[in-house]
Amino acid sequence: MTLAVIVYALFTFQSSGGDQYITLVFHSLILLSIIIGANIVQYKTILYRTRTITTCNKLSDQPAVEK
């Protein structure tokens, strides 16, 4: 959707001029960077909170003991 806004603003700026369309492009790019940054932070937070905690002290190179 942000790409559509940017294309619209650039097309309208070329056809009719006006500084408000360039401002719209800059604001759209700023909004897009904020959304990408928030998604990265949210992804890392979810990844950190859902990691598994292992309590097994057995080394992986030891053979398994069957009963």
N, C-alpha and C positions, 0 to 999 in steps of 0.2 A: 504494500500500500504506500509505503514511503517512496518507493521508486516511481509510482504513478504520480504522486504529488510533485516530485522533482521534475519529471518529464513535463507535466502540465505547466509548472512554473517557468521552465526554460522555454517551452513553446510559446507561452503567452508573453514572456519577456521579449522574445525575438519578433513577435508579430505586433505588439502594441507598446512595448517599452514599459518603464516604471520600475522604480527601485524596490517596490514591495515584493516583487517576484524573486529577486535575488535574495532578499531577506528571508523569504519563504524557503528557498533552497538551503540557506545556511541553517535555519531553524530545524529543517527536516534532517539535515545531516547531524546536528547536535543531538536531536531526539534519538536518532538511530544509534549514535555512539553511546548514549545513556542506556538504551535498551540492551545493547550488546554487553556493556559492562555489567549491568544488573543481572543478566542471564549467566554470565561467567561466575559472578559472586554466588548466585543462587545454586548453580551447579556444584561448585566447590563445597558449599555448605551442606548440601544434601549428600554429597559423596563422603564428606567427613563424618556426618552423623549416622550414616548407614553402614559404615565399615564394620567388618566382623572382628571381634576380639577373640583371639585364640588363647585358651588356658592350658593347652596341652604342652607339657615340657619335653615330650619325646622328640628326639632328633629324627629327621626324615631319612637318614641313611641307616638307621637301625632296622633290622628285620621285625616284622610284626609278630607278636606272640599270640598264638591261637590257643583257645582253651578246649 
